[in-house]
Amino acid sequence: MRSKITTNQVDEYIDKLSPERQEMAQAVRRIINQTAAHLEECVRWENPCYFFYGPVCYFASSRSGMHFGFFRGKELADPAKRLVSRNGQLPHIKLRTLEDIDDAYFSELVREAVQLNQN
């Protein structure tokens, strides 16, 4: 049985970020938790990840800001075409500022990703 890593490790991850990235990470985390509070939050592959019947989504610091990604992102509808993927990366949305965060759109992506894992 795999061990569950505590939320404190996600807090520690966020605390190590620069102040502007901390704000973006907290905003994404809030959206995920408000949309699907039942997801298991942990640090895996050195990034905060969320699980429900398998991996759902993650966020990670990048050179230019933050990535908000989905493990099954290629299967998501993504009507705004914001998900990008190159060089084998998981599909993700690039966040450079707080203005790049769209609560309603991100919530819909999280809901759809959770639903994919339930089927």
C-alpha positions, 0 to 999 in steps of 0.5 A: 500500500502506498503511503499518503504524503501529508498536505504539509509537503504541499505547503512546504513546496509553495513556501519555497516559491517566489512571492508571485509564484506563491500567489499563483500556486495558492490560487490554483490550489484553491480552485482545485480544492473548491472544485473537487475537495475529495481529491487526495493532495500530495507531492509526487514527482517533486510537484503538488499532485491531485489524485482520485482513482489515479492522477488528475492534475498538478501544478509546478513552478516553471522557468516562466511562471507556473504550469497547471497540468492534467495527466489525461489532458489530451482527453479534455475538451479544452474549448479555449485551447489553452492546454499545451504540450511539447517534448513529451510534457503532460498537457498544461496551461502556462501561467505567467501572472495571476491574470492568466488564472480563469477560475470558471474555466479551470474548475470546468477542466478539473471537473472533467478530469475527475470524471474521466478518472471515474469512468 
